[in-house]
């Protein structure tokens, strides 16, 4: 008999996972405690922008014309427990207010809400990013609260989704990691991921602590690489070097690689910043805090980039106060191909300049609604052209393709001054200069 799958939590991770599981041929039931989110998903609409996700939902959500009908949504825990053989927990694990540690309340609530309804054999699979040691504790809670006792098993299967590529990363993962304690749990997860495994996705079978650590270790390494090149950008500024050429040269070394070596205003979003902070906090609890002290500097370098961008803008405007100056900001999301503005460096820079008296106008292809909610006092425009109209300086802060394809000549006709600061080192400097712009990027004072 074919496995039935449930997905608990239908945000960015959960909605994508549920749709992808339906695409792989499973009957899927998604649960969320927010009724409005469920209603949106039942219409075949994602509660957030993720390329390809709406199409995948429309292909499978029950009741929609032409759909497979394999994907349904509910708010009922008893229905979920009765339906599923494998239950994926995909809820949020934000940073606790006022401290570095991870807030486990949503994961705990998911387990304690589901467990009392599990009367028969079931596998509960955590996908959320959690502090190491959480799975061991949750496995005990699950066995204690479930009527099925030891037959209600836990496994840990961290997610490695890149926003903007989440659908692709779920259907064709570059690796699948499962932390299991029984052959049965491993067998069930091999069945769930049979298609990508057959296509060549490597499967790493390990214990709970290692599975939990893989995600935080991966994010810490990526954060380190980004902050490393940004540190090199600071040195290039001081020495008169070109960080883009430096990155190109060291990137040819296979041991280093070229990815994540583009200097700029740093990383943000709902994962990297809070994950490395939670990792530091957990290492401290385990007595291994000295092993991760370097992450504090990684975080510090990253946050410093935002202040450096503000100072670069001030310098471009003559070095005085921002009061009365018109500043155009291209980009609000923390990265392109997403509507996510959580801890967005772009929005942070825009906000800092605004708070210092600048007249800031923002444009982003997908993140305007979310940006308005976070920073309602900023100015917003419906296009890049409108955003830069009358601007004394233009800041490029999120590397959307739309911005790389802008016509600098057309924009030059409407600005007050042809000055562009490339906070992502992603624009074609020569093209902008040919159109009469003063082009400046971080870590490239002579480029």
Buried (B, 14 or more C-beta within 10 A) or exposed (E): EEBBBBBBBBBBBBBBBBBBBBBBEBBBBBBBBEEEBBEBBBEBBBBBBBBBBBEBBBBBBBEBEEBBEBBBBBEEBEBBBBBBBBBBBBBBBBBBEEEBBBBBEBBBEBBBBBBEBBEEEBBBBBBBBBBBBBBBBBBEBBBEBBEBEEBBBBBBBBBBBEBBBBBBBBBBBEEBBBBBBEEBBBEBBBBBBEEBBEEEBEBEBBBBBBBBBBBBBBBBEBBBBBBBBBBBBBEBBEEEBBBBEBBEEBBEEEEBEEEBBBBBBBBBBBBBBBBBBBBBBBBBEEEEBEEBEEBBEBBEBBBBBBEBBBEBBBEBBEEEEBEEBBBBBBBBBBBBBBBBBBBBBBBBBBBBBBEBEBBBBBBBBBBBEBBBEBBEEBBBBEEBBBBBBEBBBBBBBBBBEBBBEBEBBEBBEBBBBBBBBBBBBBBEBEBBBEBEBEBBBBBBBEB
